[in-house]
Amino acid sequence: MIDEKNAQNRYIGDREQFMVINMSSTESYSVEAELVHMTDSTYWYVDIVSDVDKNLYRSAATQWERIYKNHFAKFEIPRVTILNTKIEGAAGYFSDVDAYPSWVNVNSNERPILYVDSHTNRPWLNRYMSVLIHEFQHLIHNFMDEGEEALYLIHISEPTRR
C-alpha cells in the first residue's frame, strides 16, 4: 500500500485533485476538494462544489476519532483520507486501486482513501458514520489481506449497515 503523498506538507485549506469513480457507469472523473479538518487518524476533504457547511465535518471527525480509538486503533494503518463528494451509484466506497502508484494505475490517488457520498450521507446523520465505518472495514481487510475477493468483503461488512 502506498503511504500518504506529502503527508507533512498538508494544511487546512489546501486543495487537491482526486480521481473518483461513477459507480453506475464505472467511469472515472476528477474532483477538486479542500482539506477542511485533520485528526490523528484522518484527513477530511470536501468537494469544493459541495453545499454542505464544511464546519459540520469537524463534529463528524470528532465522532470518528472516538470510534477509531475505541475499535480500530490496534490496526497499523497510515492516516486515511476521507473524501466527501457526490458519488453516483453508491453511498460510499473503498478502492484498492489507490494502493498503487499512478504509473501502475492512472486513477490511483496513491493513498488510503475512503469515498463518502456527501449528498445522500450528510455528516450530521447516523447514516454518514455507518457508511464510513462500513468502508473503513473494507480498507482494513485490504491491508490485512491484499487481493481478497471484494464480494466476500461486502457480505461480511453488511451487518454494520442499518
Disulfide bonds with the S-S distance in Angstrom:
none
